[in-house]
């Protein structure tokens, strides 16, 4: 099939799914997406990658334990996909209890002082809700995204994020880097996900394995003094979440710049690993994350 036709059909299917989910409502959409996810997802060929990744990262787990994680991951992914039709509802005052926020006070103090920060996470829970929750707290800023392979889907996602999550969307890449530096200099709050493989990144360890990782947050913290906070959003139950902001990662002012970038990047990977171990089904195991 012609690639352009395939992309158009995928975009049409997405819009049909979203329209159907709008009719269902948020909670029923989330529940249906979860059921479809954990029922069908583990049977898909791509789940072999998830099982392989889990076995590689945590070889102590039994095949049965790995299967439970894969099923839980697909439940979360199905819910996340079907929740896209309802992202606007999370901004409504009557739905504010759906996202519990813990540990945000240091960020609020920075905002009151006219400062910004980097809030760094991975593909946990419904990851789209992390920058939205920040905005609802008054932490105005930017979101960094990786473009979807399908250009029509990507166009829709960027427009949706600008309207419903944060107005400034920064694409990864050279042009985006200039935007990112501008946002840092303007003391904005910037949400970043750093758990995907970046071939031109730096080698850090994740579960003891070499993982090419973006040095961007560490580089910005070292070069511009931007505060950097790791965070995680987790699905508590149904379409309800908890966003937890952890302690700031301090920059050693007297350290050599390159070595400090490496240290902070590794600290961020250590944070991600710890959170994944706590609740492995809450993470996206389908990335081709490791070097080999």
N, C-alpha and C positions, 0 to 999 in steps of 0.2 A: 504494500500500500504506500502511496505517495506520503512522505513525511508531513507535508503541510495539511493534507486531508486528515491524516491521523490526529494531528494536533487540534484541528478544528472540531473533529468528532469528540475528542476528549473534553474540549471546552464546553461543547453543547451538553454532554453527559453531566459535567459538573454543575451547570446551571439548572438542569432538570432535577438533579439530586438536591440542590439547595432549595429550589422551589418546593419540592416535596417536604423537606425538613421544616420549612417555614410553616407549612400547614400543620405538621405534627406538634410543633411547639418544642421548646428547649429540652425539657426533661425526657420526653418520649423520644425525641431525636437522638439524644445522647444514649439512652438505653438501647434503642434499635441499633445504633452504630456499634455499641459495645458487643451486642449479641452477634451481629454479623461479623465483627472483627474476630472474636474468640472462636466462632464457629468455623469460619472459612479461612481466616488468615493462616493458621498453623498448617493448612494443607497446601498452601501456595509454595511454589518452588523457591521463592526468595527467602522463605523461612529457614532454608538450609544455611543461609548466610548467618541468620540470627543465632541458630543453634551452634554453628561453628564458632562464632564470636564469643558466645557465652562460655562454651567449653574451653576456649583458649584463654579467656580472661580469668575464669574461675574453675580450673580443672578438678577441684575437689567436689563439684556438684555431680549428682547422679543424673542419668538421662531423664528420669521422671521429674526431678527438680527443674531441669532445663526446659522440659516441655511445659511445666507450669508457668515458668517465666515468659516463655514465648506466647502462651495463651493470654497471660495477663498483659503483655505488651500490646498484642493485637486488640484486646478489649479497649485499652487506652487509646490506641490509634484510631479505632473505629469511632469511638466517642468523640475524639478530637476532630475528625473529619466532618462528622455530622453536626458538630457545634459551630462550624464556620458560618452556618446560616443564621446564627443567633448571637454573633459577637456584639451586636449593638445592645442587646439586652443586659449584658454585664455592666454597661455604663449607667443603667437606670438606678435611681436612688432606692427603689423598692427591691432591687436585686443585689444591693451592696454586700449583703451577708454571704454571697456566694464565694467571695475571695477574702479569706482571712489573711491579714498582713502582719508579720512578726518581724521585729528588728529594724523597722524603717526609720526610727528616730534619728540616727546619725545622718541619714540622707536628708531628712527634714531640716536638721540643724544647718547643713551645708546650703540648702536652698534659702533658708532665712538669711544666711551670710552672703548670698549672691554667688555661691559657688555651685559647681556641678560635680558629676562623678561618673565613673564607668561601673555599670552593674552587669556582671559577667555570669553566664549560666550555660546550660546545654539544653538539648531537646528532651526536657522532662515534662510530664503531665501534658497540659495544653499550653505549650510554650508561647503561643500568641498572646496569652493573657498577662505575661509578666510586664511588658511595657505598658499595656493598658492599665494595669493596676498601679503602676508608677504614676501615670498621668492622672489617674483619679485621686492620687494623693497630692497632686499639685507639683509633681516632679516633671516639669515640662522638658522635653528633649527630643531625641532622635532614636530611630531603630535601625540597626544594621541587618541587612538580609542578603541571602544568597539567591540569585535569580533561579527560578524554576526552568527546567529544560524546555517545557512547552511555552512558547512566547505568548500565546493567547491566555493561558492560565496565569502566567507571570504578570501580564498586564492587569488582569482582574485582581490578583492578590495584592499588588502594589497599590492599586486604587482603593481597595478595601481597607488596607492597613492605614493609608493616609486619612481616610474618612473616619474610621472607627477606632484606631489604636493610637498612633502618633502621626502628626502631619508630615514630619520630615523622615523620609525613608532613604537610607544610604545603602547603595548597592556595593557589595564587595568588589574590589578591583581598583585600578589606578585612579579613575575619576572619583570613586567613592572615598578613596584615601584622602583626597584633598578636601572633600566635604566633611569627613570625619575630623580632620585636624581643625577645620574652621569651627565645627561644633564644640570641640574641646576648648578652643581659645575663647569661645563665647560662653563657656561655663554651663553647658547643657548637661542634662542627664542622658546617658547613652546606654541602651540595652544591647548586649552582644551575646551571641551563642558561639562557643568556640570548640565544640566537640566533633566537628567534621574534619576529615583529613585535608590538609593543605600541603600540596606537594612542594611548594616553594616556601614553606614555613621552616621552623627549626625542630630538630628532633628532641622530643621529651619522652617521658615514660608514662604509660597508662596501663595499669595492672601489670607493671613490670615489663611491658612490651614497648618497643620503639614506636612512637606515634608522631607523625609530622603535624605540628601544631602551630596555629597562628601566633606570632609574637606581638601582634598589634596592641592588645590591652597593656601588656607589660611595657612595650616601647613607649606608649603614650603616658603611662604612669611615671616612667623614668625621665622621659624628655621634658614633659610639660608639668609634672607634679600633680597630675590628675588623680584624685582618690579612686581606688579600685576596690569594689566590694563583690565578693562572690555571692550568688543567690540561687535559690531553687524554687520552682513551683511544682507542687505535687497534687495529684488528684486525691481528695479525701474520701469522697463517695459521690457517685453520680456526677452531676455537673457542678460540684462544689470543690474548692481548691484552697490550698494554703501556700502563700508566698513567704518564704523566710529569707531575710537578708542577714548574712553572716558578718563577722568582724572584718574590718578593713585590713587589706594586705599592705603592710607598711613598706615603703621604699627605703633602702639603706642609702642615705645621702653620700656616704663616703666610699661606696662600692664602685668598682669599674662598671661602666654602662652596660657593655655586652654581657658580662657575667651576671649582672643584676636582672637583665631581661630574661636570661635563661632561668635564673632562680625563681622569678615570679611566675614565669610560664609553667615551670614544673609545679609550683605551689598550686596553681589553678587546676592543673591536671590531677593533682593529689586530692583537691577538693571534689572534683567531679567523680573520681573513683570512689571516694568515701560515700558520697551520696548515692551512687549507683549500687554499691554493696548493701546499703541500708534498705533499698527498695528497688531491686533490679527491674521489676516489671514496669516501673515508672519511666524507664529510659528507652530511647529509640535504638535498638540493637541492629538495625538493618543497614547502617552506614558501613561502608568499606573503610573502617577506621584505621587499621594498622598498616605499617609499612610493607610487611611481607605477608 
